Amino acid sequence: MPTLIHAAPATLAAETLDRWTDIPSTIVADVAGGEGMLDPALRPVRSFAGRGTLVGRAVTACCTGTDFGAVLHAADLAGPGDVLVIDAGGRAGVAVIGEIVCGALRRKGARGVVVDGGIRDVGTLAQWTDFAAFARHTVAAGPASFEAGEVNCPVTVGAARIAPGDLIVGDDDGLVAVAPARTEALLIAARRKIELEASWERDLAAGKSMREVFGLPSGRPGDLIRTGS
């Protein structure tokens, strides 16, 4: 069966993406109540230390077996601000993307790739500071065909359901997907959480105790403190 390509949904505006670029994945996970978190086994090939987060719109590809046709078609559709999200079933035996396709995405202004499966050429990918790659496995073997799969369909990646057009946020702590309808409300909540954490930092640096800062119940050494009903 040839690769099935669905029409791309309406995308998040570039301005929306820009407003999310300073929001860490930890903050997104907290304000989203853990919803949309991807499996922490999906790891970046290069640390984000000192270079912010991956923020982009999801273009999705679903691969079957050792075929990567969906990846090639999705790469053609991807553009500036996009993140190619690949459901390869978590398989470890074959890499469905590497330096050549990632390089083409990078030149088009795409921001990264997330692979629930195998990736290769990580020595090269790890040198790119403007393109992020996450994957479950690193494997030398490449795909065997490019004749199947599905593009711009909902996928399950790292146990999270991701639809094309979803916001993807990722860094060294993990990946979170946010539905477009939730981006505005969660962004407001995220900025409030960042301000709250900054106040905790200031209070602790000023010498306040954990009990004072976090409102812990009083207690003495050896006491059993009950914090719930």
Buried (B, 14 or more C-beta within 10 A) or exposed (E): EEBBBEEBBEBBEEEBBEBBEEBBBBBBBBBBEEBBBBBEEBBBBBEBEEEEBBBBBBBBBBBBBBBBBBBBBBBBBBBEBBBBBBBBBBBBEBBBBBBEBBBBBBEBBBBBBBBBBBBBBBEBBEEBEEBBBBBBBBBEEBBEEBEBBBBBBBBBBBEBEBBBBBBBBBBBBBBBBBBBEBBEEBBEBBBEBBEEBEEEEEBBEEEEEEEEBEEEEEEEEEEEEEEEE
